[in-house]
Amino acid sequence: MNKKSYLLPHACQKVGWWMLLASLVFALCYVAIDSGLVTLNLRETPAILTFLATGLPFLSLMTICISQERNEDEYIQSLRARAVFIVVMYDFVVNMIVMSLTNVLVHHIPFDEFAAFHYVTSMCTNLPLLIVIYLVIFKGSLFINQIKMRHDRQ
């Protein structure tokens, strides 16, 4: 039976991890240049460095998330589905709490403080954070499963 898989091959996961490492280096360079720790004779930060510091981490995390594991089976698919469900429920609950608090606080706090509240709450539900939560849950579950299997063999 021919099963369709919407995941990238496992080799793309390795590329994603290398891209993540490179993006962290670019992000450190970007912060050093932008904060003035490193002085370059540039009038502004190059656009390619800005893209690499902001877009490459997101792209690499997405590549890692949608790549197959070395041995993709039904158990790994169930772990993947459980991790997606937990992330969706986290996002739903946080958004419901934020909406409820927004309805209450919009009338009781000044606009400046409300803007700060909105910024903090939007950081709790942005897509890169949700991707990181997914990776921690999914890869953590795989790691715990490997430890249990080694323990059972002994």
HUFENUR-V464522 format. One record per run of one state. SS is the DSSP state (alpha for helix, beta for strand, coil for the rest). FROM is the first residue (numbers start at 1). TO is the last residue. Records with the same first field share a line. If there is no record, write none. Layout:
SS=FROM-TO + FROM-TO
This chain:
coil=1-7 + 9-9 + 36-46 + 66-66 + 68-73 + 106-110 + 124-126 + 154-154
beta=8-8 + 67-67
alpha=10-35 + 47-65 + 74-105 + 111-123 + 127-153
